[in-house]
Amino acid sequence: MKELKEIESIQKFYSSLDSEQLQLIYYRMIKEKNGSGIIPIFVSSFPWLLFLFSKPLMDFLFKDGSMLWALFGFGYLLILIGSVILHFREKAWASFHLEIIRIF
């Protein structure tokens, strides 16, 4: 299987490194795992930014029966879903590497 070969190649790579290099990679992976939490903060703070400009934004989106509000809502939901997927993917990737490094 493709996934098992990928895991095996990552394990071989980590086994070829000395403990000092592994420690540096371990610290980087911890930073990566914790840093991916920034994505949900940005996504959840965006509505507050829109709230600040709500009156002009509402006037623009709902002007003359316009459907801009639907396009705006769809775009926002698309960005929200994409960033949540990216957040959990990055977090899982960092956890995966941390577990492999702990073995060595």
Secondary structure as a PSIPRED ss2 file (coil, helix, strand):
# PSIPRED VFORMAT (PSIPRED V4.0)

   1 M C   1.000  0.000  0.000
   2 K H   0.000  1.000  0.000
   3 E H   0.000  1.000  0.000
   4 L H   0.000  1.000  0.000
   5 K H   0.000  1.000  0.000
   6 E H   0.000  1.000  0.000
   7 I H   0.000  1.000  0.000
   8 E H   0.000  1.000  0.000
   9 S H   0.000  1.000  0.000
  10 I H   0.000  1.000  0.000
  11 Q H   0.000  1.000  0.000
  12 K H   0.000  1.000  0.000
  13 F H   0.000  1.000  0.000
  14 Y H   0.000  1.000  0.000
  15 S H   0.000  1.000  0.000
  16 S C   1.000  0.000  0.000
  17 L C   1.000  0.000  0.000
  18 D C   1.000  0.000  0.000
  19 S H   0.000  1.000  0.000
  20 E H   0.000  1.000  0.000
  21 Q H   0.000  1.000  0.000
  22 L H   0.000  1.000  0.000
  23 Q H   0.000  1.000  0.000
  24 L H   0.000  1.000  0.000
  25 I H   0.000  1.000  0.000
  26 Y H   0.000  1.000  0.000
  27 Y H   0.000  1.000  0.000
  28 R H   0.000  1.000  0.000
  29 M H   0.000  1.000  0.000
  30 I H   0.000  1.000  0.000
  31 K H   0.000  1.000  0.000
  32 E H   0.000  1.000  0.000
  33 K H   0.000  1.000  0.000
  34 N H   0.000  1.000  0.000
  35 G H   0.000  1.000  0.000
  36 S C   1.000  0.000  0.000
  37 G C   1.000  0.000  0.000
  38 I H   0.000  1.000  0.000
  39 I H   0.000  1.000  0.000
  40 P H   0.000  1.000  0.000
  41 I H   0.000  1.000  0.000
  42 F H   0.000  1.000  0.000
  43 V H   0.000  1.000  0.000
  44 S H   0.000  1.000  0.000
  45 S H   0.000  1.000  0.000
  46 F H   0.000  1.000  0.000
  47 P H   0.000  1.000  0.000
  48 W H   0.000  1.000  0.000
  49 L H   0.000  1.000  0.000
  50 L H   0.000  1.000  0.000
  51 F H   0.000  1.000  0.000
  52 L H   0.000  1.000  0.000
  53 F C   1.000  0.000  0.000
  54 S H   0.000  1.000  0.000
  55 K H   0.000  1.000  0.000
  56 P H   0.000  1.000  0.000
  57 L H   0.000  1.000  0.000
  58 M H   0.000  1.000  0.000
  59 D H   0.000  1.000  0.000
  60 F H   0.000  1.000  0.000
  61 L H   0.000  1.000  0.000
  62 F C   1.000  0.000  0.000
  63 K H   0.000  1.000  0.000
  64 D H   0.000  1.000  0.000
  65 G H   0.000  1.000  0.000
  66 S C   1.000  0.000  0.000
  67 M C   1.000  0.000  0.000
  68 L H   0.000  1.000  0.000
  69 W H   0.000  1.000  0.000
  70 A H   0.000  1.000  0.000
  71 L H   0.000  1.000  0.000
  72 F H   0.000  1.000  0.000
  73 G H   0.000  1.000  0.000
  74 F H   0.000  1.000  0.000
  75 G H   0.000  1.000  0.000
  76 Y H   0.000  1.000  0.000
  77 L H   0.000  1.000  0.000
  78 L H   0.000  1.000  0.000
  79 I H   0.000  1.000  0.000
  80 L H   0.000  1.000  0.000
  81 I H   0.000  1.000  0.000
  82 G H   0.000  1.000  0.000
  83 S H   0.000  1.000  0.000
  84 V H   0.000  1.000  0.000
  85 I H   0.000  1.000  0.000
  86 L H   0.000  1.000  0.000
  87 H H   0.000  1.000  0.000
  88 F H   0.000  1.000  0.000
  89 R H   0.000  1.000  0.000
  90 E H   0.000  1.000  0.000
  91 K H   0.000  1.000  0.000
  92 A H   0.000  1.000  0.000
  93 W H   0.000  1.000  0.000
  94 A H   0.000  1.000  0.000
  95 S H   0.000  1.000  0.000
  96 F H   0.000  1.000  0.000
  97 H H   0.000  1.000  0.000
  98 L H   0.000  1.000  0.000
  99 E H   0.000  1.000  0.000
 100 I H   0.000  1.000  0.000
 101 I H   0.000  1.000  0.000
 102 R H   0.000  1.000  0.000
 103 I H   0.000  1.000  0.000
 104 F C   1.000  0.000  0.000
